[in-house]
Structure formats: C-alpha cells, structure tokens
Amino acid sequence: MEEVRLQKYIADCGITSRRKAEELIKQGKIKVNGQIVYELGTKINPQKDIVLYQDKKIKEKENNIYILLNKPIGYVTTVNDQFKRPSVLDLVKVKQRIVPVGRLDMYTSGALILTNDGDFVYQVTHPKHEIDKTYTVTIKGIVTKQDVELLKNGVKIGDYTTKPAKVKILKTILEKNSSRLEITIHEGKNRQIRKMCEAVGYPVLALHRSKISGIDVKDLPLGKWRFLSKQEVERILK
C-alpha cells in the first residue's frame, strides 16, 4: 500500500477533519509506532505503521456514512461537552464513530450532517467551498425592505463584514410585532444569522436551518435522522 500523509490518514479514519488532524499533530497528540510526531509532512504506511491518538490505535473505517439530522433545540453539536449537556450524538445511534459537520448552536434547530468521512468534513466546512445553508428566521419587529437589502448586501458583525446573502420576507405578523425571513448564506461564522439580524436592529426569536445545499428537512421530524444518498452527497460536494 502506498504511503499517505499522516493528517489525511487520520481524517480518512473518521477521527476528525484534516484541518483538525493537523492541529492534533502540531500539539503532539499523535504517535506513530510509539513516538510522538510533530511534522505535518510525515507519511505512514497504513499496513505497517501503528498510529495512536489518546493512546488508542486508529483504525481505518470500513464504510463512509453520511447522516442528515433534524436537530431539536436543546442539543449541542460538540462531541465532548464539558457541561454534560445533551448532544446530537445522543440522537444518532450508529456503530461508526461520527462527528457533526459544522455546528448549530444549542438554541437553533434544523439540518445537521454527521459523518465518519474526515475529507467530507473538511470540504463542507472550508470557506472556499461555499456550501449554501438556508435558514428560517423569526425576528422581533416588522422588517423593512431597506433592511432586507442591507442583509442581502452584507452587514458588519464585529470586525467582519458578511458576504452577499439571499434574503426574502416570508411573513410579517403585525399583531405579534414579528417577521419571518428566509436567509441563505455560505459562510459559517459563529452565530452569524443572529448577529446579522441584530446588526440591523432585529433580535432573533427563533432560528431553524431548513436546508444544506438545497437538501431540506421538511419531511424529517425534529430529533429524527436518515442516511444521505450517494447523489445527495455528490450534490453537496459540487
């Protein structure tokens, strides 16, 4: 078998993304044949070399799986939560070791992908790949067309200006002084949709990610999941 870069092997085994694997190597958390390795250029032979993470042997996974979850509110998307809060991994019971692809905050529901394919995680989460994510957002206040244009063109959140987004008004509810928007972005800044709406004066009351790359969860009840088809995976990667 040909030699492969250590970080690629770690990602291919489903431990984490290639980018995170590089961080683990630089932090001295990976051993090859009993020795800590720090060099990102290190290559290994998977048939001969033994790779350890947390002193456990990393094994090649048998098959890649891709899961779409309709995440309920109240679940975190971290693998190990220091506060022992409910995790999305409590909802998806499979024998493979899977990780969430990106994050949804605890108070956001909706589409979340989980997989054991580290390369897929890297491609979907890296900003250069520009994967569309669509959200249904309920905000406090009656939104104006001018503010919708601001959201479309980009707003300043902290020291960052968001890239152009697709925004449309779904509904205004006068008696409740609220509006519902559909916003599509391809960035992944922390709490970005909430910060965008707050930047133009509208606190978010409810947030739901309805689609990832056009694949929606409308027919998937909250807390339920299904496997993605090969065609859906290819669609996301394109």
C-alpha positions, -999 to 999 in steps of 0.1 A, spaced: 0 0 0 12 35 -8 23 58 19 -1 86 28 2 118 48 -5 113 84 -32 140 86 -50 125 56 -49 91 72 -63 104 105 -91 122 86 -98 91 64 -102 71 96 -130 94 107 -113 108 138 -117 144 127 -113 167 97 -79 170 80 -75 206 93 -82 194 129 -58 165 124 -30 189 116 -37 207 148 -35 174 168 -2 166 151 13 200 159 1 197 195 20 164 199 -12 144 204 -4 118 177 21 89 180 34 68 152 49 35 163 51 47 198 68 80 190 52 115 191 51 131 157 51 169 151 58 172 114 29 177 91 48 162 62 51 128 79 39 99 58 29 65 70 22 30 56 -12 21 70 -4 -16 66 28 -14 87 27 16 109 6 19 141 -9 54 147 -22 63 182 -45 90 194 -51 93 231 -30 61 233 -56 42 213 -49 27 179 -65 45 150 -82 21 126 -94 25 91 -131 27 89 -150 2 67 -175 25 50 -183 61 49 -217 71 62 -235 104 58 -264 113 81 -289 141 79 -304 150 113 -332 175 121 -317 188 153 -341 199 180 -334 229 203 -315 220 235 -288 198 220 -252 208 215 -231 198 184 -199 191 202 -186 155 206 -174 160 242 -193 187 261 -176 199 293 -210 207 309 -225 173 301 -254 188 281 -274 166 257 -255 161 224 -267 154 189 -248 121 192 -274 110 218 -299 112 190 -280 93 163 -271 58 173 -248 40 148 -218 17 153 -195 40 134 -177 69 151 -193 100 136 -188 137 141 -210 167 133 -202 187 101 -200 222 113 -222 234 142 -256 247 152 -259 265 185 -279 249 213 -309 271 206 -310 266 168 -329 237 153 -327 221 118 -305 204 93 -272 190 105 -250 165 88 -229 139 107 -203 116 91 -172 95 96 -156 109 65 -129 134 75 -123 147 40 -160 154 36 -160 174 68 -130 194 55 -146 201 22 -180 211 35 -167 234 63 -139 251 45 -150 286 34 -136 283 -1 -162 256 -10 -192 280 -3 -219 255 6 -253 271 8 -272 270 41 -307 282 43 -324 294 75 -359 303 85 -356 332 110 -383 347 132 -373 382 143 -388 408 166 -402 437 147 -417 444 112 -388 442 89 -384 469 61 -374 463 25 -344 486 32 -331 464 60 -336 433 38 -314 450 12 -287 456 39 -288 419 48 -285 410 12 -255 432 5 -236 424 37 -235 438 72 -208 444 98 -207 419 126 -179 427 150 -148 432 128 -162 412 99 -185 422 70 -207 394 58 -207 384 22 -238 388 0 -268 367 11 -301 357 -3 -329 371 18 -367 372 14 -396 381 36 -418 351 42 -443 367 66 -450 397 87 -472 393 118 -485 427 129 -503 415 160 -471 399 173 -448 426 160 -426 400 143 -414 389 109 -403 357 93 -374 357 69 -356 331 47 -318 337 46 -293 317 26 -256 322 33 -225 302 25 -203 313 54 -201 297 88 -192 324 113 -202 318 149 -239 327 154 -238 346 121 -275 347 113 -283 360 148 -256 387 146 -267 397 111 -303 403 122 -292 421 153 -269 443 133 -299 458 115 -320 461 147 -340 428 149 -334 404 177 -339 367 167 -368 350 184 -364 316 166 -339 301 142 -342 269 121 -318 257 94 -341 243 68 -316 233 41 -280 224 34 -271 227 -3 -307 225 -11 -313 193 8 -341 200 33 -355 185 65 -392 194 59 -402 157 58 -379 148 87 -394 152 122 -374 170 149 -349 146 165 -351 121 136 -324 113 111 -318 95 78 -289 85 57 -280 107 28 -280 91 -6 -249 89 -28 -265 115 -51 -271 139 -22 -235 136 -10 -223 144 -45 -247 173 -47 -233 188 -15 -197 184 -27 -205 201 -60 
